[in-house]
């Protein structure tokens, strides 16, 4: 066919035009030089597909000799397109046409195989090379690092150093990424020191890799130090730093750097920058900031970008603006699985299981297959008996598609039945998965039994757990200690304590609190006090367990003294604003103190009130019934009632009502 084409012009590199069809190819291919020049020029113009098509056609109809530089261009084209099979064909063409690849051509092959993830091919070429330079080593290291074989990347890096070669900026970038993926923070710091000592201390590629590494390690100060030292930052620098702040809980700093980036005006934010900004707004529960940034994203042409809009939708969902989240979601032209999962999770975590199920149905209707994340998000919304029906529907779907083999999905199902107070369903699910149950599974069923006061079931299940391949952790022990406390078995409680110590389990604050409570319920106040004293900084739960225990066993003076010490604790003052658990524990300790006060048999109501006033000031409960109810419940004596009325007229109506009861 090509031989029959009549030449229309003299072929030169300058008059090459893009082509996609055979009829548009230049006609003068009688010389090898013109053929090589034509293919190379297409590659230089980044017309990679056309270059590869031209090469295939020329191979069919001519026998021209391909120059090494043309091979290099073709391999680079395969690398850019990630066409590994075409790359292998060209590699084979090199070997079968008596073209001995030089170092440059071999490095092109290494780069192509590495970027395409064909790491065995890359290593074979590398091992057969008679000579290697830094580019050779770096190409294979980068391939390993970017395709999940970080350990091999590190091994090759150390071999490279043993050969006396110094890394360049690309080597540093790849090996630092490998350290980040392996959480090898000490090695990462050593590499940082080596970067500073080398000539690449101010190289942007290495610096950006260091920022990404430190943010991955959670070392935001180190990341900021590197960022501050960059003289000329690029978009990757800004994006990495803003993402790091947002992911590590420094949302205000993330938005501050976002604003600074906009003010400098050197770079236009991309979808990842906008995504991090939206995420920061969502964590701060500041939808107004998010709306402003949304307007900017539209201005910069990111209004329909899937990644940015997915983050926007997630932000609205976190702010409980589910309709806005849904509106943002429908702006995505072709939502992918990640986008669907984000919007479903938003409605699920927002408690709207019906809307989440509707979106789940729409997703399947459009031909998208849900994954384990989808069903786990849906199950997380089934947290009460009212949602049990939806949970069972999801369970049926899981069995239908085969997700019941996934232990994480099974554990979420198990948790769903437990939260829906369906203990029979919980046991049935657990028995079905018991052969594959992990420690999470055991802890879920143990916690469910404790919540339903099935103490003997807990003890029986723990015996079965000890016979399995799983070892108890602090959650297991907490349930076991709770069971021992409920049956007041001091002997069994001592065994649990001994097991925890001998097994090397770290006695963190939650385990120690459980032991204190257990010993108190078993009547061993001395053991509880000893454990309490061993805690460096007891929290509200620690104090509560001890105060209530002393009060219940008639030690009113000690309960009062402990309560006075508790309210002067700096940590407790912080814990009181830490959420519902701390608040509940505080109320329990308050009731314990009041019980101790009653048993003290005293008429010094002013001392009583002075302490309680401190409680009100520090707990911010003075405006709610929760502050007064425990106090008023103890005001059965007329003297107490009149004294409280005198001290706090606002509470008079409640006191009178309480005393009349």
C-alpha positions as CSV (number, residue, x, y, z in Angstrom):
1,X,0.0,0.0,0.0
2,X,2.7,2.5,1.0
3,X,4.7,1.7,-2.2
4,X,1.7,2.6,-4.3
5,X,1.3,6.1,-2.7
6,X,2.6,8.8,-5.0
7,X,4.8,11.4,-3.2
8,X,3.2,14.9,-3.0
9,X,6.1,16.8,-1.3
10,X,9.6,16.5,-0.2
11,X,9.7,15.0,3.3
12,X,11.3,17.1,6.1
13,X,10.8,17.2,9.8
14,X,9.3,20.6,9.7
15,X,6.3,19.8,7.5
16,X,5.2,16.7,9.5
17,X,1.5,17.0,10.3
18,X,-0.5,15.0,12.9
19,X,-2.0,11.9,11.5
20,X,-4.4,9.3,12.7
21,X,-5.0,7.4,9.4
22,X,-2.8,5.7,6.8
23,X,-4.0,8.0,4.1
24,X,-2.6,11.0,5.8
25,X,0.9,9.6,6.3
26,X,3.7,11.3,4.3
27,X,4.5,9.4,1.1
28,X,8.3,9.6,1.0
29,X,9.5,6.6,3.1
30,X,12.2,5.5,0.7
31,X,15.0,6.5,3.1
32,X,15.5,5.2,6.6
33,X,16.4,8.7,7.7
34,X,13.0,10.1,6.7
35,X,11.1,7.2,8.4
36,X,13.1,7.6,11.6
37,X,12.7,11.4,11.6
38,X,8.9,11.1,11.0
39,X,8.3,8.8,14.0
40,X,10.6,10.8,16.3
41,X,8.9,14.1,15.3
42,X,5.5,12.6,16.2
43,X,6.9,11.6,19.6
44,X,8.3,15.1,20.2
45,X,4.9,16.5,19.5
46,X,3.5,14.1,22.1
47,X,1.4,12.4,19.3
48,X,2.3,9.0,20.9
49,X,-0.5,6.9,19.5
50,X,0.1,8.1,16.0
51,X,3.8,7.4,16.4
52,X,3.2,3.8,17.5
53,X,0.7,3.3,14.6
54,X,3.2,4.6,12.1
55,X,5.9,2.3,13.5
56,X,3.5,-0.7,13.1
57,X,2.6,0.3,9.6
58,X,6.2,0.8,8.5
59,X,7.1,-2.6,10.0
60,X,4.4,-4.3,7.9
61,X,5.3,-2.7,4.6
62,X,9.0,-1.8,4.8
63,X,12.2,-3.1,6.3
64,X,13.7,0.1,7.4
65,X,16.4,0.1,10.0
66,X,15.3,1.8,13.3
67,X,17.8,4.0,14.9
68,X,18.5,3.7,18.7
69,X,17.1,7.3,19.2
70,X,13.9,6.3,17.4
71,X,13.6,3.3,19.7
72,X,14.1,5.6,22.7
73,X,11.3,7.8,21.5
74,X,8.9,4.9,20.9
75,X,9.7,3.4,24.4
76,X,9.0,6.8,25.9
77,X,5.7,6.9,24.1
78,X,4.7,3.5,25.6
79,X,5.8,4.8,29.0
80,X,3.6,7.9,28.7
81,X,0.6,5.8,27.5
82,X,1.3,2.9,29.9
83,X,1.2,0.6,26.9
84,X,3.3,-2.2,28.4
85,X,2.5,-4.8,25.7
86,X,3.5,-2.5,22.9
87,X,6.6,-1.7,24.9
88,X,7.4,-5.4,25.1
89,X,7.0,-5.7,21.3
90,X,9.4,-2.9,20.7
91,X,11.9,-4.4,23.2
92,X,11.7,-7.7,21.4
93,X,12.1,-5.8,18.1
94,X,15.3,-4.3,19.5
95,X,16.7,-7.7,20.5
96,X,15.8,-9.5,17.2
97,X,17.1,-6.8,14.8
98,X,20.7,-6.9,15.9
99,X,20.4,-3.6,17.7
100,X,22.6,-3.7,20.8
101,X,20.9,-1.4,23.3
102,X,23.2,1.2,24.8
103,X,23.0,2.6,28.4
104,X,20.5,5.3,27.4
105,X,18.2,2.9,25.6
106,X,18.3,0.4,28.5
107,X,17.4,3.2,30.9
108,X,14.4,4.1,28.7
109,X,13.3,0.4,29.0
110,X,13.7,0.5,32.7
111,X,11.7,3.6,33.0
112,X,8.9,2.2,30.8
113,X,8.7,-1.1,32.6
114,X,8.8,0.7,36.0
115,X,6.0,3.1,35.2
116,X,3.9,0.4,33.7
117,X,4.3,-1.7,36.8
118,X,6.1,-4.5,34.9
119,X,8.7,-4.8,37.7
120,X,9.9,-8.3,36.8
121,X,10.7,-7.1,33.3
122,X,12.4,-4.1,34.7
123,X,14.5,-6.1,37.1
124,X,15.5,-8.6,34.3
125,X,16.8,-5.7,32.1
126,X,18.5,-4.2,35.1
127,X,20.3,-7.4,36.2
128,X,21.5,-8.0,32.6
129,X,23.0,-4.5,32.2
130,X,26.8,-4.5,32.0
131,X,26.9,-0.9,33.2
132,X,24.5,1.1,35.3
133,X,24.3,4.8,36.3
134,X,22.2,6.7,38.8
135,X,19.3,6.8,36.3
136,X,19.3,3.0,36.0
137,X,19.1,2.5,39.8
138,X,16.6,5.3,40.2
139,X,14.3,3.9,37.5
140,X,13.9,0.6,39.2
141,X,13.7,2.1,42.7
142,X,10.9,4.4,41.5
143,X,9.1,1.4,40.0
144,X,9.2,-0.5,43.2
145,X,8.3,2.5,45.3
146,X,5.2,3.5,43.2
147,X,3.8,0.0,42.9
148,X,3.7,-1.2,46.5
149,X,7.1,-2.9,46.7
150,X,8.7,-0.4,49.1
151,X,10.9,-3.0,50.8
152,X,12.5,-3.9,47.5
153,X,13.0,-0.2,46.8
154,X,14.9,0.2,50.0
155,X,17.0,-2.9,49.4
156,X,18.0,-1.6,46.0
157,X,18.7,1.8,47.4
158,X,21.2,0.4,49.9
159,X,22.8,-1.7,47.2
160,X,23.2,1.5,45.2
161,X,24.9,3.2,48.1
162,X,27.2,0.3,48.6
163,X,28.3,0.7,44.9
164,X,29.4,4.2,45.8
165,X,26.7,6.0,43.9
166,X,25.1,9.2,45.3
167,X,21.3,9.6,44.9
168,X,19.9,12.4,42.8
169,X,16.7,14.3,43.4
170,X,14.6,11.7,41.7
171,X,16.1,8.9,43.8
172,X,15.5,10.9,47.0
173,X,11.9,11.5,45.9
174,X,11.2,7.8,45.3
175,X,13.0,6.4,48.4
176,X,11.4,9.0,50.7
177,X,8.0,8.0,49.3
178,X,8.9,4.3,50.2
179,X,9.8,5.4,53.8
180,X,6.5,7.1,54.0
181,X,4.5,4.1,52.9
182,X,6.4,1.8,55.4
183,X,6.1,4.3,58.2
184,X,9.9,4.2,58.5
185,X,10.2,7.6,60.3
186,X,13.8,7.2,61.5
187,X,15.1,6.2,58.1
188,X,13.1,9.1,56.7
189,X,14.8,11.5,59.0
190,X,18.2,10.1,58.0
191,X,17.3,10.6,54.4
192,X,16.3,14.2,55.2
193,X,19.7,14.8,56.7
194,X,21.4,13.3,53.6
195,X,19.3,15.5,51.4
196,X,20.5,18.6,53.3
197,X,24.1,17.5,53.1
198,X,23.9,16.8,49.4
199,X,23.6,19.3,46.5
200,X,19.8,18.6,46.4
201,X,19.0,20.3,49.8
202,X,17.1,23.0,48.0
203,X,15.7,20.8,45.2
204,X,11.9,21.1,44.9
205,X,11.3,17.4,44.1
206,X,13.1,16.2,47.2
207,X,11.5,18.9,49.4
208,X,8.0,18.1,48.2
209,X,8.6,14.4,48.9
210,X,9.7,15.3,52.5
211,X,6.6,17.4,53.1
212,X,4.4,14.4,52.0
213,X,6.4,12.1,54.2
214,X,6.2,14.2,57.3
215,X,2.5,14.8,56.9
216,X,2.0,11.0,56.5
217,X,3.9,10.5,59.8
218,X,1.8,13.2,61.5
219,X,4.9,15.3,62.0
220,X,3.2,18.6,61.0
221,X,6.0,20.8,62.5
222,X,8.7,19.1,60.5
223,X,6.6,19.3,57.4
224,X,6.1,23.0,58.0
225,X,9.8,23.5,58.5
226,X,10.5,22.0,55.1
227,X,7.7,24.0,53.5
228,X,9.0,27.3,55.0
229,X,12.5,26.6,53.6
230,X,11.3,26.3,50.0
231,X,12.2,29.4,48.2
232,X,10.0,28.9,45.2
233,X,7.0,26.7,45.9
234,X,5.0,24.9,43.2
235,X,1.4,23.6,43.2
236,X,2.6,20.3,44.7
237,X,4.2,22.1,47.7
238,X,1.0,24.0,48.5
239,X,-1.3,21.0,47.9
240,X,0.8,18.7,50.1
241,X,0.9,21.2,52.9
242,X,-2.8,22.2,52.8
243,X,-3.7,18.5,52.7
244,X,-1.4,17.7,55.6
245,X,-3.0,20.4,57.8
246,X,-6.5,19.3,56.8
247,X,-5.9,15.6,57.4
248,X,-4.1,16.1,60.8
249,X,-6.8,18.2,62.4
250,X,-5.3,21.7,61.7
251,X,-8.2,22.9,59.7
252,X,-7.8,26.6,60.4
253,X,-4.1,26.4,59.3
254,X,-5.2,24.5,56.1
255,X,-7.7,27.3,55.3
256,X,-5.1,29.9,56.1
257,X,-2.6,28.4,53.7
258,X,-5.3,28.1,51.1
259,X,-6.0,31.8,51.4
260,X,-2.3,32.6,51.3
261,X,-1.9,30.6,48.1
262,X,-4.7,32.5,46.5
263,X,-3.3,35.8,47.6
264,X,0.1,35.0,46.1
265,X,-1.6,34.2,42.8
266,X,1.3,32.2,41.4
267,X,-0.7,29.0,41.0
268,X,-4.3,28.2,40.4
269,X,-5.7,25.6,42.9
270,X,-6.4,22.2,41.5
271,X,-9.0,19.7,42.5
272,X,-6.8,18.3,45.3
273,X,-6.4,21.7,46.9
274,X,-10.1,22.4,46.7
275,X,-10.8,18.9,48.1
276,X,-8.6,19.6,51.1
277,X,-10.2,23.0,51.7
278,X,-13.7,21.4,51.6
279,X,-12.6,18.7,54.0
280,X,-11.3,21.4,56.4
281,X,-14.6,23.2,56.3
282,X,-16.5,20.0,57.0
283,X,-14.4,19.2,60.0
284,X,-14.9,22.7,61.3
285,X,-18.6,22.4,60.6
286,X,-18.4,25.7,58.8
287,X,-20.6,25.4,55.7
288,X,-20.4,29.1,55.0
289,X,-16.7,28.9,54.4
290,X,-17.4,25.9,52.2
291,X,-19.9,27.8,50.1
292,X,-17.4,30.6,49.5
293,X,-14.8,28.1,48.4
294,X,-17.4,26.3,46.3
295,X,-17.9,29.6,44.4
296,X,-14.1,29.8,43.9
297,X,-14.0,26.3,42.5
298,X,-16.6,27.2,39.9
299,X,-14.6,30.3,39.0
300,X,-11.5,28.2,38.5
301,X,-13.3,25.6,36.4
302,X,-13.5,22.9,39.1
303,X,-17.2,23.2,39.7
304,X,-17.9,19.7,38.1
305,X,-14.6,18.0,38.9
306,X,-15.5,14.6,40.4
307,X,-12.9,14.8,43.2
308,X,-13.6,18.4,44.2
309,X,-17.4,17.9,44.1
310,X,-17.2,14.7,46.0
311,X,-15.3,16.5,48.8
312,X,-17.9,19.3,48.6
313,X,-20.7,16.8,49.0
314,X,-19.0,15.2,52.0
315,X,-18.5,18.6,53.6
316,X,-22.2,19.4,53.3
317,X,-23.1,16.0,54.7
318,X,-20.8,16.5,57.8
319,X,-22.5,19.9,58.4
320,X,-25.8,18.0,58.3
321,X,-26.9,19.9,55.2
322,X,-27.9,16.7,53.4
323,X,-30.0,18.4,50.7
324,X,-27.0,20.6,49.7
325,X,-24.8,17.5,49.7
326,X,-27.2,15.8,47.4
327,X,-27.4,18.8,45.1
328,X,-23.6,18.9,44.9
329,X,-23.4,15.2,44.2
330,X,-25.8,15.4,41.2
331,X,-23.5,18.0,39.6
332,X,-21.0,15.2,38.9
333,X,-21.7,14.1,35.3
334,X,-20.6,10.5,35.8
335,X,-20.2,9.7,39.5
336,X,-17.8,6.9,40.2
337,X,-17.9,4.4,43.0
338,X,-15.9,6.7,45.4
339,X,-18.5,9.5,44.8
340,X,-21.4,7.2,45.4
341,X,-19.8,5.9,48.6
342,X,-19.2,9.4,49.9
343,X,-22.8,10.6,49.4
344,X,-24.3,7.3,50.8
345,X,-21.9,7.5,53.8
346,X,-23.0,11.2,54.3
347,X,-26.7,10.2,54.6
348,X,-25.9,7.1,56.6
349,X,-23.8,8.9,59.2
350,X,-26.4,11.7,59.2
351,X,-28.9,9.1,60.4
352,X,-31.1,9.2,57.3
353,X,-31.1,5.5,56.5
354,X,-34.1,5.8,54.1
355,X,-32.3,8.3,51.8
356,X,-29.1,6.3,52.0
357,X,-31.0,3.1,50.9
358,X,-32.6,5.1,48.1
359,X,-29.2,6.2,46.8
360,X,-28.0,2.6,47.2
361,X,-30.8,1.5,44.9
362,X,-30.1,4.2,42.4
363,X,-26.5,3.3,42.3
364,X,-27.2,-0.3,41.4
365,X,-29.9,0.7,38.9
366,X,-27.2,2.7,37.0
367,X,-25.0,-0.5,36.8
368,X,-22.5,0.3,39.5
369,X,-21.5,-2.5,41.8
370,X,-21.4,-1.5,45.5
371,X,-18.3,-2.6,47.3
372,X,-17.6,-3.4,51.0
373,X,-17.3,0.3,51.9
374,X,-20.8,0.9,50.6
375,X,-22.5,-1.8,52.6
376,X,-20.5,-1.0,55.7
377,X,-21.6,2.6,55.5
378,X,-25.2,1.6,55.2
379,X,-25.0,-0.8,58.1
380,X,-23.4,1.9,60.3
381,X,-26.7,3.8,60.0
382,X,-28.7,0.9,61.5
383,X,-28.2,1.6,65.2
384,X,-31.7,1.1,66.8
385,X,-34.5,-1.5,66.7
386,X,-36.4,0.9,64.3
387,X,-33.7,0.3,61.6
388,X,-33.4,-3.4,62.0
389,X,-35.5,-4.1,58.9
390,X,-33.2,-2.1,56.7
391,X,-30.2,-3.8,58.3
392,X,-31.7,-7.2,57.5
393,X,-32.3,-6.1,53.8
394,X,-28.6,-5.2,53.6
395,X,-27.7,-8.5,55.1
396,X,-29.6,-10.3,52.4
397,X,-27.8,-8.3,49.7
398,X,-24.4,-9.1,51.3
399,X,-25.2,-12.8,51.2
400,X,-26.4,-12.5,47.6
401,X,-23.2,-10.9,46.3
402,X,-20.7,-12.8,48.4
403,X,-19.6,-10.1,50.8
404,X,-20.3,-12.5,53.7
405,X,-16.7,-13.8,53.1
406,X,-15.3,-10.4,54.1
407,X,-14.5,-10.4,57.8
408,X,-14.8,-6.6,58.1
409,X,-18.3,-6.7,56.5
410,X,-19.3,-9.6,58.8
411,X,-18.1,-7.6,61.9
412,X,-20.2,-4.6,60.8
413,X,-23.2,-6.9,60.4
414,X,-22.5,-8.3,63.9
415,X,-22.3,-4.8,65.3
416,X,-25.5,-3.8,63.5
417,X,-27.5,-6.6,65.2
418,X,-26.0,-5.8,68.5
419,X,-26.9,-2.1,68.3
420,X,-30.4,-2.9,67.2
421,X,-30.8,-4.9,70.4
422,X,-31.3,-8.1,68.4
423,X,-29.3,-10.4,70.7
424,X,-30.6,-13.6,69.0
425,X,-29.6,-12.3,65.6
426,X,-26.2,-11.3,67.0
427,X,-25.6,-14.8,68.3
428,X,-26.8,-16.4,65.1
429,X,-24.5,-14.2,63.0
430,X,-21.6,-14.9,65.3
431,X,-22.1,-18.6,65.2
432,X,-22.2,-18.5,61.3
433,X,-18.8,-16.7,61.2
434,X,-17.2,-18.1,64.3
435,X,-14.7,-20.2,62.4
436,X,-13.3,-17.0,60.8
437,X,-14.0,-14.7,63.7
438,X,-11.2,-12.3,64.7
439,X,-10.7,-10.4,67.9
440,X,-13.1,-7.6,66.8
441,X,-15.8,-10.2,66.3
442,X,-15.3,-11.6,69.8
443,X,-15.3,-8.2,71.4
444,X,-18.5,-7.2,69.6
445,X,-20.4,-10.3,70.9
446,X,-18.9,-9.8,74.4
447,X,-20.0,-6.2,74.6
448,X,-23.5,-7.0,73.4
449,X,-23.8,-9.6,76.1
450,X,-22.7,-7.2,78.8
451,X,-25.1,-4.5,77.5
452,X,-27.9,-7.1,77.9
453,X,-26.7,-8.2,81.3
454,X,-25.9,-11.7,80.0
455,X,-23.0,-12.0,82.5
456,X,-22.6,-15.8,82.4
457,X,-22.6,-15.8,78.5
458,X,-19.6,-13.4,78.7
459,X,-17.7,-15.8,80.9
460,X,-18.5,-18.7,78.7
461,X,-17.5,-16.8,75.5
462,X,-14.2,-15.8,77.0
463,X,-13.4,-19.4,77.7
464,X,-14.1,-20.2,74.0
465,X,-12.0,-17.1,73.0
466,X,-9.0,-18.4,74.9
467,X,-9.2,-21.7,73.0
468,X,-9.1,-19.9,69.7
469,X,-6.2,-18.3,67.9
470,X,-7.1,-14.8,69.2
471,X,-5.7,-13.2,72.3
472,X,-7.7,-10.9,74.5
473,X,-7.1,-7.1,74.4
474,X,-8.1,-4.3,76.6
475,X,-11.7,-4.3,75.3
476,X,-12.0,-8.1,76.1
477,X,-10.7,-7.5,79.6
478,X,-13.1,-4.6,80.1
479,X,-16.0,-6.8,79.4
480,X,-14.6,-9.7,81.5
481,X,-13.9,-7.3,84.4
482,X,-17.4,-6.0,84.1
483,X,-18.8,-9.5,84.3
484,X,-16.7,-10.3,87.4
485,X,-17.9,-7.2,89.1
486,X,-21.6,-8.0,88.3
487,X,-21.3,-11.4,90.0
488,X,-19.0,-10.0,92.7
489,X,-16.4,-12.7,92.1
490,X,-13.2,-11.3,93.7
491,X,-11.3,-14.5,93.0
492,X,-12.1,-14.4,89.3
493,X,-11.3,-10.7,89.2
494,X,-7.9,-11.3,90.7
495,X,-7.3,-13.9,88.0
496,X,-8.2,-11.4,85.3
497,X,-5.9,-8.8,86.8
498,X,-3.1,-11.3,87.0
499,X,-3.7,-12.4,83.4
500,X,-3.6,-8.8,82.2
501,X,-0.3,-8.2,83.9
502,X,1.4,-11.5,82.8
503,X,0.2,-11.3,79.2
504,X,2.0,-8.0,78.7
505,X,-1.2,-6.0,78.0
506,X,-0.6,-2.4,78.6
507,X,-2.8,-1.3,81.5
508,X,-4.0,1.9,79.9
509,X,-6.5,4.2,81.7
510,X,-9.6,2.3,80.4
511,X,-8.3,-1.1,81.6
512,X,-7.3,0.4,85.0
513,X,-10.7,2.1,85.4
514,X,-12.4,-1.3,84.7
515,X,-10.2,-2.9,87.4
516,X,-11.1,-0.2,89.9
517,X,-14.8,-0.6,89.2
518,X,-14.6,-4.4,89.4
519,X,-12.7,-4.4,92.8
520,X,-15.2,-1.8,94.1
521,X,-18.2,-4.0,93.1
522,X,-16.5,-7.0,94.8
523,X,-16.0,-5.0,98.0
524,X,-12.2,-4.8,97.8
525,X,-11.9,-1.0,98.4
526,X,-8.2,-1.4,99.2
527,X,-7.3,-2.9,95.8
528,X,-9.4,-0.1,94.1
529,X,-7.6,2.6,96.0
530,X,-4.2,1.1,95.2
531,X,-4.9,0.9,91.5
532,X,-6.3,4.5,91.6
533,X,-3.1,5.7,93.2
534,X,-1.1,4.0,90.4
535,X,-2.7,6.2,87.8
536,X,-0.6,9.2,87.0
537,X,-3.5,11.4,85.8
538,X,-6.9,9.9,86.7
539,X,-9.9,10.9,84.5
540,X,-13.5,11.5,85.4
541,X,-14.3,7.8,85.1
542,X,-11.5,6.9,87.6
543,X,-12.7,9.4,90.2
544,X,-16.4,8.4,89.6
545,X,-15.7,4.7,90.3
546,X,-13.9,5.4,93.5
547,X,-16.3,8.0,94.8
548,X,-19.4,5.9,94.2
549,X,-17.7,2.8,95.7
550,X,-16.8,4.6,98.9
551,X,-20.3,6.1,99.2
552,X,-22.0,2.8,98.6
553,X,-20.0,1.1,101.3
554,X,-20.7,3.8,103.9
555,X,-17.5,5.7,103.7
556,X,-19.2,9.2,103.4
557,X,-16.2,11.2,104.7
558,X,-13.8,9.6,102.2
559,X,-16.3,10.1,99.4
560,X,-16.6,13.8,100.2
561,X,-12.9,14.2,100.4
562,X,-12.4,12.4,97.0
563,X,-15.0,14.6,95.4
564,X,-13.3,17.7,96.6
565,X,-10.0,16.5,95.2
566,X,-11.7,15.6,91.9
567,X,-13.2,19.0,91.2
568,X,-9.8,20.6,91.8
569,X,-8.2,18.4,89.2
570,X,-7.0,20.2,86.0
571,X,-7.6,17.0,84.0
572,X,-11.1,16.6,85.2
573,X,-11.9,20.2,84.3
574,X,-10.8,19.4,80.8
575,X,-12.6,16.1,80.7
576,X,-15.9,17.7,81.6
577,X,-16.1,19.2,78.2
578,X,-15.0,16.0,76.5
579,X,-18.4,14.5,75.6
580,X,-21.3,12.5,76.9
581,X,-19.2,9.8,78.5
582,X,-17.3,12.3,80.7
583,X,-20.6,14.1,81.5
584,X,-22.3,10.9,82.5
585,X,-19.4,9.8,84.7
586,X,-19.4,13.2,86.3
587,X,-23.1,12.9,87.2
588,X,-22.5,9.5,88.6
589,X,-19.7,10.8,90.8
590,X,-21.9,13.7,91.9
591,X,-24.6,11.3,93.0
592,X,-21.9,9.3,94.9
593,X,-20.8,12.5,96.6
594,X,-24.3,13.4,97.6
595,X,-24.8,9.9,99.0
596,X,-21.7,10.3,101.0
597,X,-23.0,13.6,102.2
598,X,-26.2,12.0,103.4
599,X,-24.3,9.3,105.3
600,X,-22.1,11.9,107.0
601,X,-25.1,13.2,109.0
602,X,-24.3,16.9,109.1
603,X,-26.3,20.1,109.1
604,X,-23.5,22.2,107.5
605,X,-25.4,22.8,104.3
606,X,-23.2,25.8,103.5
607,X,-20.2,23.5,103.2
608,X,-22.4,21.3,101.1
609,X,-23.5,24.2,98.9
610,X,-20.0,25.7,98.5
611,X,-18.7,22.5,97.0
612,X,-21.7,22.1,94.8
613,X,-21.4,25.7,93.6
614,X,-17.9,24.9,92.4
615,X,-19.3,21.9,90.5
616,X,-21.9,24.1,88.8
617,X,-19.3,26.7,87.8
618,X,-16.9,24.2,86.2
619,X,-19.4,21.9,84.5
620,X,-21.6,24.6,82.8
621,X,-24.7,22.6,84.0
622,X,-26.2,25.4,86.1
623,X,-28.6,26.3,83.3
624,X,-29.9,22.7,82.9
625,X,-31.9,20.3,85.0
626,X,-29.0,17.9,85.0
627,X,-27.1,20.1,87.5
628,X,-29.8,20.3,90.0
629,X,-31.6,16.9,89.9
630,X,-29.0,14.9,91.8
631,X,-28.8,17.6,94.5
632,X,-32.6,18.0,94.8
633,X,-33.2,14.3,95.0
634,X,-31.1,14.3,98.2
635,X,-33.0,17.3,99.7
636,X,-35.6,15.2,101.6
637,X,-34.8,16.8,104.9
638,X,-36.7,20.1,105.5
639,X,-33.4,21.8,106.6
640,X,-31.7,20.9,103.4
641,X,-34.7,22.2,101.3
642,X,-34.9,25.5,103.1
643,X,-31.1,26.0,103.0
644,X,-31.0,25.3,99.3
645,X,-34.0,27.6,98.7
646,X,-32.2,30.4,100.6
647,X,-29.0,29.9,98.7
648,X,-30.6,29.5,95.3
649,X,-34.0,31.1,94.9
650,X,-34.0,30.1,91.2
651,X,-34.3,26.5,92.1
652,X,-37.1,27.0,94.6
653,X,-39.9,25.6,92.5
654,X,-37.9,22.4,91.8
655,X,-37.0,22.0,95.4
656,X,-40.6,22.4,96.5
657,X,-41.7,19.9,93.9
658,X,-39.0,17.5,95.0
659,X,-39.8,17.7,98.7
660,X,-43.5,17.3,98.1
661,X,-42.8,14.0,96.4
